[in-house]
Amino acid sequence: PKPELYDDYRKLLEHKGLDAVIIATPDHHHKENLLAAMAADKHAYCEKPLSHTIEEGKEMVAAVRKAKKIVQVGNQRHSGAHWARARDVVQSSDFGELVWVKVWDCRNWIKRDPFMPPKGFDEAKAGVNWDAFLGSAKKVPFDPVRYWAWRWYWDYAGGLITDIGAHQLDIVQWLGGVDAPKSVTANGGVYRFKHWETPDVVHGVWDYGKFVATFAVEFVNGFDGVGATFYGTKQTLHCDADAGGSIKLFDTIDKFVPTMKPKAEWKVENETPLHVRNWLDAVKAGKDPSSPIELGHRVITAAHLANMAYRTGKKVVWDAQKEQVVS
């Protein structure tokens, strides 16, 4: 039979026999959606980035643990066996001490921006409920660009740093064996897509005490693609994370040369179906999935701190134990 359609998620949560929901709304709706799902006693898969602010994330963690439901956050790389193998390598004695992680995501949207309104888009014909879209965000007149490109407006999201950082900072912290940075700085700007509020080119630097991580993300030139490099004092792990890519391990205690063959190499798989399956299995087993609520909160907190640094133009120092900005 055809599925029932709802224009109010609260009515959906009353659906008879419903066990679990997938939350794939704009970022600024995630908290209210998840809290409602917990109150309705439903398991949930919440797309990344988990929260719109650090404070929202704290509320979401508390609500999930109080409800005792199974929640998977959409940091799907955490269900990739290829990343788990990479973690074992980086944390081995053969790798030496991890001193630097470099992650990046570079795409070219100059010719086609997939989040621009289709030609002739009509609010009424499309059945847009603008008030529902705005939710708790400030009230503004309908804007088709805001509606389609909501990721690039501070009222609804955190731009590239949270949208892409949810993946890249996940592997930084997971493979690096850390939960939170000590401090963050960020630089960038809106250089090409002038309708964006959030930067279209931005670089962040996270000091994790044991090592430093740099993240470069931009959607104006796709030359570098998507990837990560983990630099140890003995070995280097290079990850080409584009579709069909691979992870290569090199011995680099001596000078690296381009002709050097990797010590080991393995393929990058599509983690998304693995991540959804992991959630379903966890629901059935009544145990935490690979990316539980606390992990999703920790990862996106690191991204929120970078946006804070970008917007203030200052270095942000973080107390992970108290979950507070020190300065």
BALOBA-1460 file (C-alpha; in Angstrom, 3 decimals):
// residues 327
<rec num="1" residu="p" x="0.000" y="0.000" z="0.000"/>
<rec num="2" residu="k" x="1.005" y="3.612" z="-0.451"/>
<rec num="3" residu="p" x="2.442" y="5.277" z="2.648"/>
<rec num="4" residu="e" x="0.368" y="7.796" z="4.533"/>
<rec num="5" residu="l" x="1.552" y="11.395" z="4.097"/>
<rec num="6" residu="y" x="1.568" y="14.018" z="6.849"/>
<rec num="7" residu="d" x="2.232" y="17.749" z="6.782"/>
<rec num="8" residu="d" x="2.733" y="17.820" z="10.558"/>
<rec num="9" residu="y" x="5.424" y="15.583" z="12.082"/>
<rec num="10" residu="r" x="3.499" y="15.471" z="15.371"/>
<rec num="11" residu="k" x="0.631" y="13.707" z="13.584"/>
<rec num="12" residu="l" x="3.128" y="11.296" z="12.033"/>
<rec num="13" residu="l" x="4.326" y="10.356" z="15.513"/>
<rec num="14" residu="e" x="0.762" y="9.263" z="16.341"/>
<rec num="15" residu="h" x="0.761" y="6.754" z="13.452"/>
<rec num="16" residu="k" x="-0.400" y="3.363" z="14.717"/>
<rec num="17" residu="g" x="2.361" y="0.772" z="14.890"/>
<rec num="18" residu="l" x="5.177" y="3.250" z="14.291"/>
<rec num="19" residu="d" x="8.441" y="2.113" z="15.896"/>
<rec num="20" residu="a" x="11.072" y="4.495" z="14.558"/>
<rec num="21" residu="v" x="11.560" y="7.638" z="12.475"/>
<rec num="22" residu="i" x="14.228" y="9.180" z="10.253"/>
<rec num="23" residu="i" x="14.756" y="12.907" z="10.828"/>
<rec num="24" residu="a" x="15.967" y="14.540" z="7.611"/>
<rec num="25" residu="t" x="14.637" y="18.072" z="8.065"/>
<rec num="26" residu="p" x="16.747" y="21.262" z="7.925"/>
<rec num="27" residu="d" x="19.203" y="21.557" z="10.807"/>
<rec num="28" residu="h" x="17.217" y="24.087" z="12.832"/>
<rec num="29" residu="h" x="14.337" y="21.593" z="13.152"/>
<rec num="30" residu="h" x="16.408" y="18.649" z="14.408"/>
<rec num="31" residu="k" x="16.102" y="19.398" z="18.108"/>
<rec num="32" residu="e" x="12.327" y="19.796" z="18.199"/>
<rec num="33" residu="n" x="11.858" y="16.773" z="15.918"/>
<rec num="34" residu="l" x="14.091" y="14.555" z="18.041"/>
<rec num="35" residu="l" x="12.639" y="15.692" z="21.360"/>
<rec num="36" residu="a" x="9.131" y="15.006" z="20.034"/>
<rec num="37" residu="a" x="10.191" y="11.543" z="18.858"/>
<rec num="38" residu="m" x="11.638" y="10.769" z="22.292"/>
<rec num="39" residu="a" x="8.463" y="12.006" z="24.008"/>
<rec num="40" residu="a" x="6.456" y="9.739" z="21.678"/>
<rec num="41" residu="d" x="8.670" y="6.747" z="22.638"/>
<rec num="42" residu="k" x="10.128" y="6.253" z="19.128"/>
<rec num="43" residu="h" x="13.629" y="5.255" z="18.066"/>
<rec num="44" residu="a" x="15.261" y="7.684" z="15.635"/>
<rec num="45" residu="y" x="17.917" y="8.164" z="12.992"/>
<rec num="46" residu="c" x="18.832" y="11.857" z="12.966"/>
<rec num="47" residu="e" x="20.683" y="13.173" z="9.943"/>
<rec num="48" residu="k" x="23.890" y="15.112" z="10.413"/>
<rec num="49" residu="p" x="24.665" y="17.701" z="11.537"/>
<rec num="50" residu="l" x="22.942" y="16.706" z="14.766"/>
<rec num="51" residu="s" x="22.264" y="20.175" z="16.138"/>
<rec num="52" residu="h" x="22.059" y="23.830" z="15.182"/>
<rec num="53" residu="t" x="23.900" y="24.957" z="18.343"/>
<rec num="54" residu="i" x="25.964" y="23.376" z="21.112"/>
<rec num="55" residu="e" x="23.216" y="24.088" z="23.664"/>
<rec num="56" residu="e" x="20.667" y="22.293" z="21.488"/>
<rec num="57" residu="g" x="22.980" y="19.301" z="21.362"/>
<rec num="58" residu="k" x="23.138" y="19.125" z="25.141"/>
<rec num="59" residu="e" x="19.319" y="19.055" z="25.313"/>
<rec num="60" residu="m" x="19.163" y="16.322" z="22.677"/>
<rec num="61" residu="v" x="21.639" y="14.096" z="24.511"/>
<rec num="62" residu="a" x="19.692" y="14.456" z="27.761"/>
<rec num="63" residu="a" x="16.336" y="13.730" z="26.080"/>
<rec num="64" residu="v" x="17.603" y="10.577" z="24.361"/>
<rec num="65" residu="r" x="19.137" y="9.148" z="27.529"/>
<rec num="66" residu="k" x="16.012" y="9.949" z="29.548"/>
<rec num="67" residu="a" x="13.802" y="8.226" z="26.961"/>
<rec num="68" residu="k" x="16.172" y="5.228" z="26.699"/>
<rec num="69" residu="k" x="15.610" y="4.963" z="22.940"/>
<rec num="70" residu="i" x="18.063" y="3.958" z="20.209"/>
<rec num="71" residu="v" x="19.275" y="6.985" z="18.236"/>
<rec num="72" residu="q" x="21.748" y="6.914" z="15.373"/>
<rec num="73" residu="v" x="23.314" y="10.196" z="14.222"/>
<rec num="74" residu="g" x="24.051" y="10.336" z="10.483"/>
<rec num="75" residu="n" x="27.856" y="10.416" z="10.767"/>
<rec num="76" residu="q" x="27.869" y="7.402" z="8.452"/>
<rec num="77" residu="r" x="31.651" y="7.074" z="8.220"/>
<rec num="78" residu="h" x="31.456" y="5.558" z="11.680"/>
<rec num="79" residu="s" x="29.944" y="2.421" z="10.132"/>
<rec num="80" residu="g" x="32.695" y="1.984" z="7.518"/>
<rec num="81" residu="a" x="34.931" y="-1.047" z="8.153"/>
<rec num="82" residu="h" x="37.620" y="0.682" z="6.063"/>
<rec num="83" residu="w" x="37.717" y="3.566" z="8.578"/>
<rec num="84" residu="a" x="37.812" y="1.133" z="11.509"/>
<rec num="85" residu="r" x="40.868" y="-0.495" z="9.907"/>
<rec num="86" residu="a" x="42.406" y="2.959" z="9.428"/>
<rec num="87" residu="r" x="41.809" y="3.706" z="13.125"/>
<rec num="88" residu="d" x="43.670" y="0.552" z="14.133"/>
<rec num="89" residu="v" x="46.596" y="1.567" z="11.926"/>
<rec num="90" residu="v" x="46.781" y="5.160" z="13.218"/>
<rec num="91" residu="q" x="46.616" y="4.017" z="16.846"/>
<rec num="92" residu="s" x="49.280" y="1.303" z="16.415"/>
<rec num="93" residu="s" x="52.893" y="1.595" z="17.598"/>
<rec num="94" residu="d" x="54.094" y="1.104" z="14.008"/>
<rec num="95" residu="f" x="52.439" y="4.390" z="13.032"/>
<rec num="96" residu="g" x="54.364" y="6.341" z="15.648"/>
<rec num="97" residu="e" x="52.849" y="9.422" z="17.255"/>
<rec num="98" residu="l" x="50.084" y="11.199" z="15.354"/>
<rec num="99" residu="v" x="51.142" y="14.834" z="14.937"/>
<rec num="100" residu="w" x="48.891" y="16.257" z="12.213"/>
<rec num="101" residu="v" x="45.639" y="15.420" z="10.439"/>
<rec num="102" residu="k" x="44.635" y="17.175" z="7.240"/>
<rec num="103" residu="v" x="41.084" y="16.724" z="5.926"/>
<rec num="104" residu="w" x="39.406" y="18.461" z="3.000"/>
<rec num="105" residu="d" x="36.299" y="18.528" z="0.809"/>
<rec num="106" residu="c" x="36.519" y="20.521" z="-2.423"/>
<rec num="107" residu="r" x="33.732" y="20.664" z="-5.022"/>
<rec num="108" residu="n" x="32.915" y="22.879" z="-7.991"/>
<rec num="109" residu="w" x="29.411" y="24.339" z="-8.025"/>
<rec num="110" residu="i" x="30.256" y="27.263" z="-10.325"/>
<rec num="111" residu="k" x="28.336" y="25.920" z="-13.327"/>
<rec num="112" residu="r" x="25.501" y="24.345" z="-11.383"/>
<rec num="113" residu="d" x="24.433" y="25.024" z="-7.820"/>
<rec num="114" residu="p" x="21.996" y="22.179" z="-6.956"/>
<rec num="115" residu="f" x="20.482" y="24.216" z="-4.128"/>
<rec num="116" residu="m" x="19.286" y="27.130" z="-6.240"/>
<rec num="117" residu="p" x="15.506" y="27.325" z="-6.878"/>
<rec num="118" residu="p" x="14.383" y="25.634" z="-10.118"/>
<rec num="119" residu="k" x="13.442" y="28.053" z="-12.867"/>
<rec num="120" residu="g" x="9.871" y="29.260" z="-12.417"/>
<rec num="121" residu="f" x="9.584" y="27.880" z="-8.885"/>
<rec num="122" residu="d" x="6.233" y="28.942" z="-7.394"/>
<rec num="123" residu="e" x="5.640" y="28.864" z="-3.641"/>
<rec num="124" residu="a" x="1.886" y="28.282" z="-3.885"/>
<rec num="125" residu="k" x="2.020" y="25.636" z="-6.615"/>
<rec num="126" residu="a" x="4.745" y="23.778" z="-4.744"/>
<rec num="127" residu="g" x="2.629" y="23.775" z="-1.584"/>
<rec num="128" residu="v" x="5.301" y="25.402" z="0.561"/>
<rec num="129" residu="n" x="4.307" y="26.005" z="4.184"/>
<rec num="130" residu="w" x="6.740" y="28.851" z="4.857"/>
<rec num="131" residu="d" x="5.744" y="29.311" z="8.504"/>
<rec num="132" residu="a" x="6.367" y="25.621" z="9.152"/>
<rec num="133" residu="f" x="9.730" y="25.839" z="7.399"/>
<rec num="134" residu="l" x="10.801" y="28.805" z="9.534"/>
<rec num="135" residu="g" x="9.752" y="27.074" z="12.734"/>
<rec num="136" residu="s" x="11.545" y="28.728" z="15.639"/>
<rec num="137" residu="a" x="13.771" y="30.824" z="13.335"/>
<rec num="138" residu="k" x="13.124" y="34.550" z="12.973"/>
<rec num="139" residu="k" x="10.139" y="35.472" z="10.819"/>
<rec num="140" residu="v" x="11.072" y="36.777" z="7.370"/>
<rec num="141" residu="p" x="9.084" y="37.071" z="4.098"/>
<rec num="142" residu="f" x="9.173" y="34.025" z="1.813"/>
<rec num="143" residu="d" x="12.428" y="33.779" z="-0.094"/>
<rec num="144" residu="p" x="12.842" y="30.902" z="-2.594"/>
<rec num="145" residu="v" x="16.636" y="31.076" z="-2.275"/>
<rec num="146" residu="r" x="16.495" y="30.743" z="1.505"/>
<rec num="147" residu="y" x="14.028" y="27.883" z="1.099"/>
<rec num="148" residu="w" x="16.237" y="25.906" z="-1.294"/>
<rec num="149" residu="a" x="19.676" y="26.989" z="-0.067"/>
<rec num="150" residu="w" x="18.905" y="26.959" z="3.667"/>
<rec num="151" residu="r" x="22.278" y="25.292" z="4.446"/>
<rec num="152" residu="w" x="24.034" y="28.585" z="3.728"/>
<rec num="153" residu="y" x="22.010" y="30.785" z="6.108"/>
<rec num="154" residu="w" x="22.891" y="31.089" z="9.801"/>
<rec num="155" residu="d" x="19.219" y="31.023" z="10.834"/>
<rec num="156" residu="y" x="18.844" y="27.430" z="9.633"/>
<rec num="157" residu="a" x="22.303" y="25.827" z="9.532"/>
<rec num="158" residu="g" x="26.051" y="26.258" z="9.971"/>
<rec num="159" residu="g" x="27.229" y="26.212" z="6.373"/>
<rec num="160" residu="l" x="30.062" y="24.068" z="5.072"/>
<rec num="161" residu="i" x="31.789" y="23.734" z="8.440"/>
<rec num="162" residu="t" x="28.878" y="21.819" z="10.013"/>
<rec num="163" residu="d" x="27.423" y="20.252" z="6.862"/>
<rec num="164" residu="i" x="30.721" y="18.707" z="5.721"/>
<rec num="165" residu="g" x="32.612" y="18.867" z="9.000"/>
<rec num="166" residu="a" x="30.141" y="16.358" z="10.460"/>
<rec num="167" residu="h" x="31.924" y="13.754" z="8.320"/>
<rec num="168" residu="q" x="35.501" y="14.997" z="8.256"/>
<rec num="169" residu="l" x="35.767" y="15.905" z="11.935"/>
<rec num="170" residu="d" x="34.234" y="12.537" z="12.803"/>
<rec num="171" residu="i" x="37.188" y="10.643" z="11.319"/>
<rec num="172" residu="v" x="39.641" y="13.162" z="12.795"/>
<rec num="173" residu="q" x="38.389" y="12.502" z="16.334"/>
<rec num="174" residu="w" x="37.683" y="8.787" z="15.863"/>
<rec num="175" residu="l" x="40.971" y="7.801" z="14.253"/>
<rec num="176" residu="g" x="42.884" y="10.270" z="16.415"/>
<rec num="177" residu="g" x="41.398" y="8.812" z="19.609"/>
<rec num="178" residu="v" x="40.178" y="12.157" z="20.955"/>
<rec num="179" residu="d" x="36.772" y="13.519" z="21.974"/>
<rec num="180" residu="a" x="37.160" y="17.304" z="21.806"/>
<rec num="181" residu="p" x="39.606" y="20.042" z="20.815"/>
<rec num="182" residu="k" x="41.345" y="22.382" z="23.243"/>
<rec num="183" residu="s" x="41.018" y="25.371" z="20.910"/>
<rec num="184" residu="v" x="39.842" y="26.310" z="17.412"/>
<rec num="185" residu="t" x="40.549" y="29.058" z="14.875"/>
<rec num="186" residu="a" x="38.979" y="29.604" z="11.456"/>
<rec num="187" residu="n" x="39.288" y="31.852" z="8.428"/>
<rec num="188" residu="g" x="37.438" y="32.255" z="5.158"/>
<rec num="189" residu="g" x="34.728" y="34.244" z="3.467"/>
<rec num="190" residu="v" x="32.018" y="34.495" z="0.829"/>
<rec num="191" residu="y" x="34.055" y="34.870" z="-2.344"/>
<rec num="192" residu="r" x="31.877" y="33.480" z="-5.148"/>
<rec num="193" residu="f" x="28.301" y="32.667" z="-4.055"/>
<rec num="194" residu="k" x="27.240" y="36.131" z="-2.958"/>
<rec num="195" residu="h" x="23.778" y="35.017" z="-1.779"/>
<rec num="196" residu="w" x="25.382" y="32.818" z="0.912"/>
<rec num="197" residu="e" x="25.678" y="34.106" z="4.482"/>
<rec num="198" residu="t" x="28.019" y="31.299" z="5.513"/>
<rec num="199" residu="p" x="31.470" y="31.143" z="3.848"/>
<rec num="200" residu="d" x="31.913" y="29.353" z="0.514"/>
<rec num="201" residu="v" x="35.642" y="28.931" z="1.258"/>
<rec num="202" residu="v" x="36.675" y="28.268" z="4.852"/>
<rec num="203" residu="h" x="39.630" y="26.703" z="6.698"/>
<rec num="204" residu="g" x="39.656" y="25.625" z="10.342"/>
<rec num="205" residu="v" x="42.445" y="24.602" z="12.714"/>
<rec num="206" residu="w" x="41.722" y="22.429" z="15.767"/>
<rec num="207" residu="d" x="44.293" y="21.885" z="18.526"/>
<rec num="208" residu="y" x="43.639" y="18.509" z="20.162"/>
<rec num="209" residu="g" x="46.609" y="18.681" z="22.515"/>
<rec num="210" residu="k" x="48.162" y="15.499" z="21.110"/>
<rec num="211" residu="f" x="47.993" y="16.709" z="17.497"/>
<rec num="212" residu="v" x="46.620" y="19.467" z="15.290"/>
<rec num="213" residu="a" x="43.899" y="19.026" z="12.649"/>
<rec num="214" residu="t" x="43.259" y="21.255" z="9.645"/>
<rec num="215" residu="f" x="40.061" y="21.193" z="7.593"/>
<rec num="216" residu="a" x="39.707" y="22.963" z="4.257"/>
<rec num="217" residu="v" x="36.304" y="23.068" z="2.571"/>
<rec num="218" residu="e" x="35.092" y="25.016" z="-0.454"/>
<rec num="219" residu="f" x="32.588" y="24.569" z="-3.270"/>
<rec num="220" residu="v" x="34.211" y="26.772" z="-5.922"/>
<rec num="221" residu="n" x="36.974" y="24.437" z="-7.188"/>
<rec num="222" residu="g" x="36.903" y="20.639" z="-7.147"/>
<rec num="223" residu="f" x="40.541" y="19.933" z="-7.976"/>
<rec num="224" residu="d" x="41.440" y="18.341" z="-4.629"/>
<rec num="225" residu="g" x="38.243" y="16.305" z="-4.232"/>
<rec num="226" residu="v" x="37.539" y="14.734" z="-0.835"/>
<rec num="227" residu="g" x="40.146" y="13.188" z="1.395"/>
<rec num="228" residu="a" x="42.219" y="12.937" z="4.547"/>
<rec num="229" residu="t" x="45.843" y="12.448" z="5.472"/>
<rec num="230" residu="f" x="47.044" y="11.302" z="8.898"/>
<rec num="231" residu="y" x="50.695" y="12.105" z="9.618"/>
<rec num="232" residu="g" x="52.554" y="9.978" z="12.180"/>
<rec num="233" residu="t" x="56.196" y="10.108" z="13.210"/>
<rec num="234" residu="k" x="56.805" y="6.779" z="11.408"/>
<rec num="235" residu="q" x="54.007" y="6.308" z="8.879"/>
<rec num="236" residu="t" x="51.449" y="8.285" z="6.867"/>
<rec num="237" residu="l" x="47.877" y="7.251" z="6.039"/>
<rec num="238" residu="h" x="46.392" y="8.881" z="2.930"/>
<rec num="239" residu="c" x="42.673" y="8.541" z="2.248"/>
<rec num="240" residu="d" x="41.021" y="9.324" z="-1.077"/>
<rec num="241" residu="a" x="37.431" y="9.412" z="0.148"/>
<rec num="242" residu="d" x="35.745" y="10.084" z="-3.208"/>
<rec num="243" residu="a" x="33.529" y="7.307" z="-4.594"/>
<rec num="244" residu="g" x="35.687" y="4.333" z="-5.547"/>
<rec num="245" residu="g" x="38.657" y="5.746" z="-3.654"/>
<rec num="246" residu="s" x="41.156" y="3.946" z="-1.468"/>
<rec num="247" residu="i" x="43.174" y="4.271" z="1.721"/>
<rec num="248" residu="k" x="46.950" y="3.871" z="1.469"/>
<rec num="249" residu="l" x="49.550" y="3.414" z="4.189"/>
<rec num="250" residu="f" x="53.148" y="4.537" z="3.629"/>
<rec num="251" residu="d" x="56.325" y="4.118" z="5.645"/>
<rec num="252" residu="t" x="57.607" y="7.694" z="5.868"/>
<rec num="253" residu="i" x="60.218" y="7.616" z="8.639"/>
<rec num="254" residu="d" x="62.560" y="8.512" z="5.769"/>
<rec num="255" residu="k" x="61.936" y="10.967" z="2.934"/>
<rec num="256" residu="f" x="58.804" y="10.249" z="0.868"/>
<rec num="257" residu="v" x="59.182" y="9.965" z="-2.900"/>
<rec num="258" residu="p" x="56.299" y="9.890" z="-5.429"/>
<rec num="259" residu="t" x="57.325" y="6.438" z="-6.698"/>
<rec num="260" residu="m" x="57.065" y="4.899" z="-3.238"/>
<rec num="261" residu="k" x="54.655" y="1.964" z="-3.101"/>
<rec num="262" residu="p" x="52.185" y="1.778" z="-0.225"/>
<rec num="263" residu="k" x="52.801" y="-0.688" z="2.579"/>
<rec num="264" residu="a" x="49.078" y="-1.509" z="2.495"/>
<rec num="265" residu="e" x="45.988" y="-0.359" z="0.553"/>
<rec num="266" residu="w" x="42.254" y="-0.964" z="0.882"/>
<rec num="267" residu="k" x="39.068" y="0.341" z="-0.705"/>
<rec num="268" residu="v" x="36.613" y="2.937" z="0.587"/>
<rec num="269" residu="e" x="33.050" y="1.565" z="0.622"/>
<rec num="270" residu="n" x="29.724" y="3.397" z="0.546"/>
<rec num="271" residu="e" x="28.998" y="3.733" z="4.265"/>
<rec num="272" residu="t" x="25.391" y="5.011" z="4.042"/>
<rec num="273" residu="p" x="23.571" y="1.640" z="3.686"/>
<rec num="274" residu="l" x="25.941" y="0.172" z="6.273"/>
<rec num="275" residu="h" x="25.055" y="2.987" z="8.695"/>
<rec num="276" residu="v" x="21.295" y="2.552" z="8.279"/>
<rec num="277" residu="r" x="21.649" y="-1.208" z="8.687"/>
<rec num="278" residu="n" x="23.713" y="-0.672" z="11.819"/>
<rec num="279" residu="w" x="20.896" y="1.470" z="13.257"/>
<rec num="280" residu="l" x="18.193" y="-1.087" z="12.447"/>
<rec num="281" residu="d" x="20.260" y="-3.892" z="13.963"/>
<rec num="282" residu="a" x="20.855" y="-1.764" z="17.070"/>
<rec num="283" residu="v" x="17.126" y="-1.063" z="17.442"/>
<rec num="284" residu="k" x="16.352" y="-4.779" z="17.252"/>
<rec num="285" residu="a" x="19.128" y="-5.657" z="19.693"/>
<rec num="286" residu="g" x="18.348" y="-2.793" z="22.086"/>
<rec num="287" residu="k" x="21.930" y="-1.495" z="22.079"/>
<rec num="288" residu="d" x="23.731" y="1.676" z="21.002"/>
<rec num="289" residu="p" x="24.518" y="2.031" z="17.283"/>
<rec num="290" residu="s" x="27.928" y="2.967" z="15.840"/>
<rec num="291" residu="s" x="27.216" y="6.711" z="16.047"/>
<rec num="292" residu="p" x="25.173" y="7.254" z="19.236"/>
<rec num="293" residu="i" x="23.857" y="10.612" z="20.369"/>
<rec num="294" residu="e" x="26.927" y="11.525" z="22.470"/>
<rec num="295" residu="l" x="29.303" y="10.913" z="19.557"/>
<rec num="296" residu="g" x="27.212" y="12.993" z="17.164"/>
<rec num="297" residu="h" x="27.140" y="15.792" z="19.734"/>
<rec num="298" residu="r" x="30.905" y="15.727" z="20.297"/>
<rec num="299" residu="v" x="31.673" y="15.826" z="16.581"/>
<rec num="300" residu="i" x="29.350" y="18.689" z="15.752"/>
<rec num="301" residu="t" x="30.470" y="20.630" z="18.839"/>
<rec num="302" residu="a" x="33.940" y="20.829" z="17.243"/>
<rec num="303" residu="a" x="32.312" y="22.248" z="14.102"/>
<rec num="304" residu="h" x="30.190" y="24.755" z="16.026"/>
<rec num="305" residu="l" x="33.333" y="26.008" z="17.774"/>
<rec num="306" residu="a" x="34.948" y="26.658" z="14.382"/>
<rec num="307" residu="n" x="31.934" y="28.666" z="13.247"/>
<rec num="308" residu="m" x="32.162" y="30.620" z="16.488"/>
<rec num="309" residu="a" x="35.811" y="31.367" z="15.720"/>
<rec num="310" residu="y" x="34.971" y="32.370" z="12.142"/>
<rec num="311" residu="r" x="32.128" y="34.687" z="13.130"/>
<rec num="312" residu="t" x="34.014" y="36.402" z="15.955"/>
<rec num="313" residu="g" x="37.412" y="36.448" z="14.265"/>
<rec num="314" residu="k" x="38.922" y="35.091" z="17.489"/>
<rec num="315" residu="k" x="40.527" y="31.911" z="18.777"/>
<rec num="316" residu="v" x="38.005" y="29.879" z="20.782"/>
<rec num="317" residu="v" x="39.300" y="27.947" z="23.811"/>
<rec num="318" residu="w" x="37.101" y="25.031" z="24.922"/>
<rec num="319" residu="d" x="36.680" y="23.204" z="28.249"/>
<rec num="320" residu="a" x="35.405" y="19.773" z="27.215"/>
<rec num="321" residu="q" x="34.668" y="18.613" z="30.769"/>
<rec num="322" residu="k" x="32.378" y="21.555" z="31.528"/>
<rec num="323" residu="e" x="31.260" y="21.900" z="27.874"/>
<rec num="324" residu="q" x="31.959" y="25.613" z="28.085"/>
<rec num="325" residu="v" x="33.863" y="28.198" z="26.084"/>
<rec num="326" residu="v" x="36.759" y="29.384" z="28.255"/>
<rec num="327" residu="s" x="37.638" y="32.386" z="26.101"/>
